[in-house]
Structure formats: structure tokens, C-alpha cells
Amino acid sequence: FYTADVPIYPFDVAKANELLDEAGYKRADDGKRFALKLLPAPYFNETKQFGDYLRQALAVIGIDAQIVNSDSAAHMKAVYTDHAFDLAVGPPVFRGDPAISTTILVQSGIPDGVPFSNQGGYKNADLDALIAKASETLDTSARTELYKEFQKMVAADLPLINVAEWSFISVARDTVGNIANNPRWAVSNWADTFLAG
């Protein structure tokens, strides 16, 4: 389903400063424009480290990102139920089919409290209609084209920004059965995994 034909915004500190000035967020005497609450997910060291990086990167343009570190339960409640954050860092997992896990990250109408969903409350009726159409389209090429259009719309609006790609690696002997037997293998419970005799 992947397409590289999407809008790309260059990394441009000068442009970021210009846009913030135009929006009325002028720097105060201390160089800061405003403060915001940044919640890095506690699940992996990488998400916590990225929170530290993001805080430093935002400081360059005068934004004071105040990191709130929580355990998993408090983070999930703050982000997915209470929406008590300005920026959140999380590790979404994109699986083999966009209908399984990708579209839920930007689809509106998902009830509060659903983990790993549209945490920012992004709403786009055109995108929701495209998601619905793609979910019921059976023709592979037509479905692929719909998901390419989905990617273009998301990349243009940027309700979320993917900054890094991690690979999941499974190591197993050829005598191990059912180690990855479903589309959500990364979170499989391996209840039916077995060793061949």
C-alpha cells in the first residue's frame, strides 16, 4: 500500500520561527514563546529518549516543552481518555494491512479510552469517508489506490508525525510452529505456539 508520492515538509527552523511569529506567538524577553505539556510514552527507552530530543528541538524555536513522565496506566489515561497533553510521543505499530492498525490513528469517532487510537482527536470528514470506503473495497488495486490517497491526505494535514521506523525481529528455530500466525503478530500471546517433535 506504500507510496512515496506524498507532501513532505522540509526541516526548516527559520520557517518554523516565521510561522510562529505570524501566528502571534512572539518570543518573550526570556526567549520563550509559550509552554506546553509533552508526554513521552513509557513503553520503550526510545520513546522516552525522543521526548528528551523533542524538548530540546522545540526549545530552539522558543517552545518550552515540559515533560510529564508517567507509568503506563497513567500515560494511557492521560493520552487516550483525558486527552490531557499538548504533545504525546507514542510507538504506533503499523501492520500488514492499514485497516488493522493504521487508520485508527487518524479516524474520528473512536470513543475516549481506546488505546493506540486517534489520541489527538483529529477530525477530517473526507478522510473518514475514504477510510470507510477502503475498508469495504475488495478489489486489491482499487483498495491500494484508496490507501495511497489516504497517505497523501494524512501527510498533508500531519495529525501525527512518524519520525523513526523500528523493525521487529523474531528469531526462532524451524521446529517452532505458529510463532507469527496472525496479522497482529507483534502482540500475539503465542497460546498456540508449539515445538515440533
Stockholm file with secondary structure:
# STOCKHOLM 1.0

chainA/1-197         FYTADVPIYPFDVAKANELLDEAGYKRADDGKRFALKLLPAPYFNETKQFGDYLRQALAVIGIDAQIVNSDSAAHMKAVYTDHAFDLAVGPPVFRGDPAISTTILVQSGIPDGVPFSNQGGYKNADLDALIAKASETLDTSARTELYKEFQKMVAADLPLINVAEWSFISVARDTVGNIANNPRWAVSNWADTFLAG
#=GR chainA/1-197 SS CCCSCSCCCCCCHHHHHHHHHHTTCCCCTTSCCEEEEEEECSSSHHHHHHHHHHHHHHHHTTEEEEECCCCHHHHHIIIIISCCCSEEECCCCCCSSHHHHTGGGTCSCCCTTCTTSCTTCCCCHHHHHHHHHHHTCCCHHHHHHHHHHHHHHHHHHCSSCCCCCCCCCCCCCTTEESSSCSTTGGGCCCTTCEECC
#=GC SS_cons         CCCSCSCCCCCCHHHHHHHHHHTTCCCCTTSCCEEEEEEECSSSHHHHHHHHHHHHHHHHTTEEEEECCCCHHHHHIIIIISCCCSEEECCCCCCSSHHHHTGGGTCSCCCTTCTTSCTTCCCCHHHHHHHHHHHTCCCHHHHHHHHHHHHHHHHHHCSSCCCCCCCCCCCCCTTEESSSCSTTGGGCCCTTCEECC
//
